[in-house]
Amino acid sequence: MKLNTRIPKSLKPYFEEELNLYRFNRNQNDLPTAWYHLERAHILGQAYPWHHSYVHWKMLLFGIYIKNYKEIIGQIPRLLVGGVKSFVGYIPVGNTGGANVPPLKPMAIPDEIMDVFKKAGVKPLA
């Protein structure tokens, strides 16, 4: 079993770019696009405890912002256990992280995100 602790330096800029795009679109009140970038950040960071938990924190805050109680309630357990599962390398690869999908369901990673992993020289379950 591999214990994950830090996001690779080669992947971190892509993760941060998704968060920057989330913030930009949220500030522009383009909420669907903002959420899209949070989901992408989740896929990129889900193997790394701090990054995984941080995205769930942002998803919880987004749920509060849009007053979506399903998202708020759905993010609380994800926030509590997501980082632990990342630490021990047990994550549903490709899962987008929102309350609209089962928390343990693996999902296909979009081609453009797979390209990011390849550019960074990182396997999705690193």
C-alpha positions as CSV (number, residue, x, y, z in Angstrom):
1,M,0.0,0.0,0.0
2,K,1.4,3.4,-1.0
3,L,0.8,6.3,1.3
4,N,0.1,9.6,-0.6
5,T,1.2,12.8,1.1
6,R,2.0,15.5,-1.5
7,I,0.8,16.4,-4.9
8,P,3.7,16.1,-7.4
9,K,5.3,19.5,-8.3
10,S,4.6,18.7,-12.0
11,L,0.8,18.3,-11.3
12,K,0.3,21.1,-8.9
13,P,0.2,24.0,-11.5
14,Y,-2.7,22.2,-13.3
15,F,-4.5,21.7,-10.0
16,E,-4.1,25.4,-9.1
17,E,-5.1,26.5,-12.6
18,E,-8.5,24.7,-12.2
19,L,-9.0,26.4,-8.8
20,N,-8.1,29.8,-10.4
21,L,-10.6,29.1,-13.2
22,Y,-13.2,28.1,-10.6
23,R,-12.7,31.4,-8.7
24,F,-12.8,33.5,-11.9
25,N,-16.0,31.9,-13.1
26,R,-17.6,32.1,-9.7
27,N,-16.8,35.8,-9.5
28,Q,-18.3,36.2,-13.0
29,N,-21.4,34.4,-11.6
30,D,-20.9,31.7,-14.2
31,L,-21.8,29.0,-11.7
32,P,-22.0,26.0,-14.0
33,T,-18.5,26.7,-15.3
34,A,-17.2,27.4,-11.8
35,W,-18.5,24.0,-10.7
36,Y,-17.0,22.3,-13.7
37,H,-13.6,23.5,-12.7
38,L,-14.0,22.3,-9.1
39,E,-14.8,18.9,-10.5
40,R,-11.7,18.9,-12.6
41,A,-9.6,20.0,-9.6
42,H,-11.1,17.1,-7.6
43,I,-10.1,14.6,-10.2
44,L,-6.5,16.0,-10.3
45,G,-6.1,16.3,-6.6
46,Q,-8.1,13.4,-5.3
47,A,-5.0,11.1,-4.7
48,Y,-3.5,13.7,-2.3
49,P,-5.0,14.2,1.1
50,W,-4.7,18.0,1.6
51,H,-5.7,18.8,-2.0
52,H,-8.6,16.3,-2.0
53,S,-9.9,17.7,1.3
54,Y,-9.4,21.3,0.1
55,V,-11.6,20.7,-3.0
56,H,-14.3,19.2,-0.9
57,W,-14.1,22.3,1.4
58,K,-14.6,24.5,-1.7
59,M,-17.5,22.3,-2.9
60,L,-19.1,22.7,0.6
61,L,-18.7,26.5,0.5
62,F,-20.1,26.5,-3.1
63,G,-23.1,24.5,-1.9
64,I,-23.7,27.0,0.8
65,Y,-23.3,29.9,-1.6
66,I,-25.9,28.5,-4.0
67,K,-28.1,27.3,-1.1
68,N,-28.0,23.7,-2.4
69,Y,-28.8,21.6,0.7
70,K,-28.1,18.3,-1.1
71,E,-24.6,19.5,-1.9
72,I,-24.0,20.8,1.6
73,I,-25.1,17.5,3.3
74,G,-23.3,15.5,0.7
75,Q,-20.0,17.3,1.1
76,I,-19.7,16.9,4.9
77,P,-18.9,13.1,4.9
78,R,-16.7,13.6,1.8
79,L,-14.8,16.3,3.6
80,L,-14.4,14.2,6.7
81,V,-13.1,11.0,5.0
82,G,-11.8,12.0,1.6
83,G,-8.4,13.0,2.8
84,V,-8.0,9.8,4.8
85,K,-8.9,7.7,1.8
86,S,-6.4,9.6,-0.3
87,F,-3.6,9.1,2.2
88,V,-4.0,5.3,2.1
89,G,-4.5,5.3,-1.7
90,Y,-8.1,4.1,-1.7
91,I,-10.0,6.5,-3.9
92,P,-12.6,6.1,-6.7
93,V,-10.5,7.2,-9.6
94,G,-12.1,9.8,-11.8
95,N,-14.9,10.6,-9.4
96,T,-15.9,14.2,-9.8
97,G,-16.6,14.7,-6.0
98,G,-20.0,16.3,-6.0
99,A,-23.1,15.1,-4.1
100,N,-24.7,14.3,-7.5
101,V,-22.5,11.2,-7.8
102,P,-22.0,8.3,-5.4
103,P,-18.9,9.0,-3.3
104,L,-17.2,5.6,-4.0
105,K,-18.1,5.3,-7.7
106,P,-15.1,5.2,-10.0
107,M,-15.7,7.2,-13.2
108,A,-14.0,7.6,-16.5
109,I,-11.4,10.3,-16.5
110,P,-12.0,12.8,-19.3
111,D,-9.4,12.7,-22.1
112,E,-8.3,16.2,-21.5
113,I,-7.6,15.4,-17.8
114,M,-5.8,12.2,-18.8
115,D,-3.6,14.5,-21.0
116,V,-2.8,16.6,-18.0
117,F,-1.7,13.6,-16.0
118,K,0.4,12.5,-19.0
119,K,2.0,16.0,-19.4
120,A,2.8,16.0,-15.6
121,G,4.2,12.4,-15.8
122,V,1.7,11.2,-13.2
123,K,-0.6,8.2,-13.1
124,P,-4.2,9.1,-12.0
125,L,-3.8,7.0,-8.9
126,A,-0.3,8.2,-8.0
